[in-house]
Amino acid sequence: MSETISLTPSGHWGNSIDNIKILDNFIEPEELTLIKNFVTSINTFMSIPGDPWDNRVCSTDMVSKLNPSIHSLLLNKYMKKLQGEIEKWFKVELSMRYPNLVVWRVGNGQAPHADKETPDGVPNMYPENDIASLIYINDNYEGGEIYFPNQNIAIKPKEGQAIFFPGDKEYLHGVTTITAGERFTSPAFWQVKKIIGE
């Protein structure tokens, strides 16, 4: 387990629904088409035998090798743009754990969890995941809502949308089971390196 000490320990941002930020039309339409065409053509995924993410994750390195222009677009344009939005909202400076592309197929879902700790507040393997973000590449599937039990909300993602929220147990979140189609996302995680203001 990492020995990272978080500048924003569990509960730092409370549990307000206001800290679940949705950015509609985050990706420009022409570039969204390019990204969608790429993700629907991916046939190279990480092999993680026995893991629920086996054959579902295309890592940043894989994306770079398969399509350098898409890699640059996601990393140098949209992740930088997302970083600016998160830093502005939470008044922090961040470092990023590089994003992946993830496919959710029929039968895939996820139980409520936190990204930096267990649901009872014990740090997990990634205590530096102070903030989580997702970019939604498509919306032509059924199921796949992200839900936050503590805030009692469920969100049906829209293609080209981004969302971010704290990674602690106050923002437990899950994904309803995919019942038709495939759902493509680009998750990233962010560590708070400096708090600028409260």
N, C-alpha and C positions, 0 to 999 in steps of 0.2 A: 504494500500500500504506500502511496506517496506521502511524504511528510509536509506537503504544502499547507501553510497556514493561511486561511482565507482572510482577506481584508473585509469581507462581507459575510460573516458567519450566518448560520441558519436564523431566519427571522429578521435579518437586517432590513429588508424592505417590507416587512409586514406581510399581509396577505390580500392587499387590495386588488380587485379586478382591474384597476387602472394600470397595473404593471404588466398586464397581458396586452401587449401592443400589436395591433394588426395594421399592416401597411398594404393597402390595396394597390393593384397595378404597379407593383414594385419593379417588375421587369418590363422593359419596353416591348411592344407587341412583335416587332420584327425579330428582335433578339430572342424573345420567348419562343418563337417558331423555330429558330435555329437550335436552341437548347432542347426543345421537345423532340425535334427530329433526331438529335443525337441520342438522347436518353432512350428513346424507343428502339434504337438500333443496337444498344449495348448488348453484347453477348459474353463479356468478360467480367466476371465478378470474383470477389475474394472467396477462396475456399477456406472455410472455418468448420471442419467436420464436427458434428454434434452440437453446434452452436445455432441458436435461432436466426442469426444473421448470415449463416452459410449460404453462399450463392445469391446474396441479395445486395451486397455492398460493392460499389465501384469506387475505389479509393482515389484520392487526389492524384497520386502518382499514376494510377491506371488511366485516369482521365487525361492527364498530361501526355501520356504516350499515345493514347487512342485519337485524341483530337486537341492539339495544343491551342487552337484558337478558342475552343469552348472553355478549356481550362483557364486561359487568360481572361476571358469574358467573365466567368464566374468569380475568379479569385481577385483579379485586379480592378474590376468594375463593381460588381454587385456585392461582394463581401466587404470591400472598402466602404461602399455606400451604406451597407447595413451597419458596419462598425460605427460610422458617424452618427447614425440614428440612435443606436444603443447608447453610445457615449453621451450624446446630448440629453437623452431622456433620464438616464441614471446619474449623470454628472460624474463620470468616471473616465479613466483611461484604461484601455483593454489590450490584451494580446489574444490571438485567436489560435485555436486548435483547428488545423486545416479541415475544410469541409469534405464530405464524401457525397456521392450520389447513391440513393437507396431506393430499391424497388420493393413495393408491398404488393404481394400477389393474393389471390383468393385464399382465404383462411388465415392470412396474417393479421395480427392485431397486437396490442400491447396493454398490459395491465397498468393501473396507475403507479407511477414511480417518480422519484426525484432524480436529477442528473448529477448532483454532487454528493448525495448521501442517501441512506436508506429511509424509508418512510417514518422510522422512529428517530431520525436525526443523527445516526451514526455515520461518519464519513465513509464513502465507498472508495472504489479504486480511482475515482476521478474527482477529488475534492476541489480541484481547480476549475471545475465547470460551474462557475459562479452564475453565468447567464447562458441560456440556450436560445438558439434561433433555428428557424426552418424557412426554407424557400420552397414553395409548392410549384412544381413544374406543370402539372396537369390537374384536371378535375373530372375527367370522363371515366369515372368508376363509381361504384356504389359501396357504402360503408366508408370507413376511413376518416371519420370525424375525430378531431382532437378534443378531448374533454378534460375539464379541471374540476374534480369533485369538491374541493374546498371552496371554490367560487361558484359552483353549481352552474357551469356553462359548458356547452358543447359548440364547436365551430366546424362547419362544413367548409373545408378549404376551397379557395378559388385559385385557378391557375394564375401564375404570375404574382401571387400574394406572398408576403413575408410576415412572420410572426416572431416575437421574442418575449422572454419572460425569465424571472429568476430561477436558478437551478436547485433551490432548496425545497424542503418538505412542505413549505407553505404553498408551493405551486406544483403539487402532485399533478401529473397529467398522464393520460393514456390515449390509445387509439382504438376506435371500434373496429371490429373485424371487417376486412374487405370481403364483400359478397359477390362482386362482379368487376371485371377489368383489372387494371394495374395502376397503382398510385406511385408517383415518382416525387421524391423530396431531396433537398440538399440541406442536411443538418450541419450546424457548426456550433462550437462551444467556445465560451469566452471567459478568460480569467481577468478579474479586476486587478490592475497593477497600481492604480492610484485613485484615491477618492478626491475629486475636485471640490465638491460641495455637497451639502446635505439638504 
